[in-house]
Amino acid sequence: MRDTAHATGASGIHRLNPLTKLTFAVTVTVCAFAVVDYRWPLLLFGVFLLPAATGAGVLRRFLLMITTFWIPVAVVLFVVQGFFLPGAHDVIAQFGPLKLKSEGVSFALLTALHILVLMSGFFLLLLTTHAGAFMSALSERKVSPSLIYIVSAALQIVPALNRRATRILHAQQARGQVVHGLRGRTRALVPLMGPLILGAFTDVGERAAAMETRGFGATRHPTSLVAVPDSKVQRCLRAAMMLCAVAAITMNVWGVVR
């Protein structure tokens, strides 16, 4: 199974400083949540995020990650909010004792689209940024090693678990376990979880030992072996994006106060 966590590529988006891509992800998320209109996050997704994924050459994996992670969240939101939103009264459909209300559907739609933009921005960051380059970029900005480790672990946990699960499935197949088809995958799930969870705990111990050996938490700032390119244009672009995020928050607060 192929590792779909991050891609190595030569596109302009791949070559951007990781902090520029992080700022972009945060900015589109803040802008999406700042406007209470379902058309706005759709506009951000269609005008910025989809073209960026296409330009980086990661559109297929980008859409696969959205399908895998966002659609289940959206379904749960529509069920919970559509049927159980407090204060909703406009019934549009009824299924036995459950009543589907228009206010709940509208709220679920808006929330799901906000989450779509949030996930898409960080999926794009994940698919076009190597974890090592991201850590080096943060280290160059004198970010706390503890925070760098938390961010790095979050970026690497999914591909690490994916690789381990693949090895466990291959080992089970070698022992005669049937893992094909819905029934076979369901039966293989239980014997898969045990080694997967125990292996994750083993990794934690190994990482702790490695970090201690390499002087994690030392007071001196370490020198990075990987130089992450940056430019004045990108620094100005990050500043402009942060101003856009601040403006969106200000407009949202001003609208609430008025």
C-alpha positions in Angstrom: 0.0 0.0 0.0 1.3 3.4 -1.0 2.1 6.0 1.6 -0.3 8.9 0.9 0.8 11.2 3.7 3.1 13.6 1.9 4.3 13.8 -1.7 7.6 14.7 -3.1 7.3 16.8 -6.1 8.8 19.7 -8.1 5.7 21.9 -8.4 5.8 25.5 -7.2 3.6 24.6 -4.2 6.0 21.9 -3.2 8.9 24.3 -3.3 7.2 26.9 -1.1 8.4 27.3 2.5 6.3 25.2 4.8 5.4 28.2 6.9 3.8 29.8 3.8 1.6 26.8 3.2 0.8 26.7 6.9 -0.2 30.4 6.9 -2.4 29.7 3.8 -4.2 26.8 5.5 -4.8 28.9 8.6 -6.0 31.9 6.6 -8.5 30.1 4.5 -9.9 28.4 7.6 -10.3 31.6 9.5 -11.9 33.3 6.4 -14.3 30.4 6.0 -15.5 30.5 9.6 -15.7 34.3 9.6 -18.6 34.5 7.1 -22.0 32.9 7.9 -22.9 32.0 4.3 -22.6 28.5 2.8 -21.6 30.0 -0.5 -18.4 31.5 0.9 -16.6 28.3 2.0 -17.6 26.7 -1.3 -16.0 29.7 -3.1 -12.8 29.3 -1.1 -12.7 25.6 -1.8 -13.4 26.0 -5.5 -11.2 29.1 -6.2 -8.2 28.4 -4.0 -8.0 24.9 -2.6 -8.9 22.8 -5.6 -6.7 24.7 -8.1 -3.8 24.5 -5.6 -4.2 20.7 -5.3 -4.4 20.4 -9.1 -1.4 22.6 -9.6 0.6 20.6 -7.1 -0.3 17.3 -8.8 -1.9 15.8 -5.7 -5.6 16.2 -6.7 -6.4 12.5 -6.7 -5.0 11.9 -3.2 -6.4 15.2 -2.0 -9.9 14.1 -3.0 -9.3 10.6 -1.6 -8.5 12.1 1.8 -11.6 14.4 1.7 -13.7 11.4 0.8 -12.2 9.3 3.6 -12.3 11.9 6.4 -14.8 14.7 5.6 -17.7 12.7 4.3 -18.2 10.6 7.5 -18.0 13.9 9.5 -20.6 15.6 7.3 -23.0 12.6 7.5 -22.8 12.6 11.3 -23.4 16.4 11.4 -26.5 16.1 9.2 -27.9 13.3 11.3 -27.2 14.9 14.7 -28.0 18.5 13.8 -30.8 17.7 11.4 -32.8 15.7 13.9 -31.7 17.0 17.3 -30.7 20.7 16.9 -32.1 22.6 20.0 -34.7 25.2 19.2 -35.4 24.0 15.7 -39.1 23.6 14.8 -39.6 23.8 11.0 -40.1 20.1 10.1 -39.4 19.1 6.5 -39.6 15.3 6.9 -40.4 12.7 9.5 -39.1 9.2 9.9 -41.1 7.5 12.7 -40.6 9.5 15.9 -37.7 11.5 14.3 -38.3 14.8 12.7 -35.9 16.4 10.2 -35.9 20.2 10.7 -34.7 22.8 8.2 -32.8 24.8 10.7 -30.8 21.7 11.7 -30.0 20.9 8.0 -28.9 24.5 7.3 -26.7 24.6 10.4 -25.2 21.2 9.5 -24.6 22.3 5.9 -22.7 25.4 7.0 -20.7 23.6 9.6 -19.8 20.8 7.2 -18.6 23.3 4.6 -16.5 25.1 7.2 -14.9 21.8 8.2 -14.3 21.0 4.5 -12.2 24.1 4.1 -10.4 23.5 7.3 -9.5 19.9 6.4 -8.7 20.8 2.8 -6.2 23.5 3.8 -4.3 21.2 6.1 -4.6 18.2 3.7 -2.9 20.3 1.1 -0.1 21.2 3.5 0.3 17.5 4.4 0.4 16.3 0.8 3.0 18.9 -0.4 5.3 19.2 2.6 7.9 16.8 3.9 7.8 16.5 7.7 11.5 17.1 8.0 11.3 20.3 6.1 8.4 21.5 8.2 10.3 20.8 11.4 13.4 22.6 10.1 11.4 25.6 9.1 9.8 25.8 12.6 13.2 25.3 14.2 14.7 28.1 12.2 12.0 30.4 13.7 13.2 29.4 17.2 9.9 27.5 17.9 9.9 25.4 21.1 11.2 21.9 20.5 8.2 20.5 22.4 5.8 22.2 20.0 7.8 21.1 17.0 7.7 17.5 18.2 3.9 17.7 18.7 3.4 19.0 15.2 5.8 16.5 13.7 4.1 13.6 15.5 0.7 14.8 14.2 1.9 14.9 10.6 3.6 11.4 10.8 1.1 9.4 12.9 -1.3 8.5 10.0 1.5 7.3 7.6 3.2 5.5 10.4 0.0 3.6 11.4 -0.7 3.0 7.8 2.6 1.3 7.2 2.4 -0.7 10.3 -1.2 -1.9 9.5 0.0 -2.9 6.0 2.8 -5.0 7.4 0.4 -6.7 9.9 -2.0 -7.5 7.1 0.7 -8.9 5.0 1.9 -11.1 7.9 -1.7 -12.3 8.5 -2.1 -13.1 4.8 1.2 -15.1 5.0 -0.3 -17.2 7.8 -3.4 -18.0 5.8 -5.7 -15.2 7.1 -8.3 -14.2 4.5 -8.4 -10.4 4.3 -10.2 -10.0 0.9 -13.8 -8.8 0.6 -16.0 -7.2 3.2 -16.3 -10.3 5.4 -12.6 -11.0 5.3 -11.7 -7.5 6.2 -14.2 -7.4 9.0 -12.8 -10.6 10.5 -9.2 -9.4 10.2 -10.0 -6.1 12.0 -9.9 -7.6 15.5 -6.5 -9.4 15.2 -5.2 -6.3 13.5 -6.0 -3.9 16.3 -3.9 -5.6 19.0 -0.5 -5.6 17.3 -1.3 -2.1 15.9 -1.9 -0.6 19.3 0.9 -2.4 21.0 3.3 -1.4 18.2 2.2 2.3 18.7 3.2 2.0 22.4 6.5 0.5 21.5 7.2 3.4 19.0 6.5 5.9 21.8 9.2 4.2 24.0 11.7 4.1 21.1 11.1 7.7 20.2 11.5 8.8 23.8 14.9 7.0 24.0 16.0 8.5 20.7 15.0 12.0 21.7 16.8 11.7 25.0 20.0 10.5 23.2 19.9 13.5 20.8 19.5 16.0 23.6 15.8 16.9 23.2 14.9 19.8 25.5 18.5 21.1 25.7 18.7 24.9 26.3 20.9 25.5 23.3 19.3 26.0 19.9 20.2 23.1 17.6 21.6 23.6 14.1 19.5 22.1 11.4 21.1 20.1 8.6 18.3 20.9 6.3 18.2 24.5 5.0 14.6 25.4 4.1 14.5 28.1 1.3 12.6 31.3 2.0 12.3 34.6 0.2 11.2 38.2 0.8 8.2 37.6 -1.5 7.0 34.7 0.6 7.5 36.6 3.8 5.4 39.5 2.4 2.8 37.0 1.2 2.6 35.4 4.7 2.1 38.9 6.2 -0.6 39.7 3.7 -2.4 36.4 4.5 -2.2 37.1 8.2 -3.7 40.5 7.6 -6.6 38.9 5.7 -7.2 36.6 8.6 -7.2 39.4 11.1 -9.6 41.4 8.8 -12.0 38.5 8.6 -12.0 38.1 12.3 -12.6 41.9 12.8 -15.5 41.9 10.3 -17.0 38.9 12.0 -16.8 40.5 15.5 -18.0 43.8 14.2 -21.0 42.1 12.6 -21.9 40.3 15.9 -21.6 43.6 17.9 -23.8 45.5 15.5 
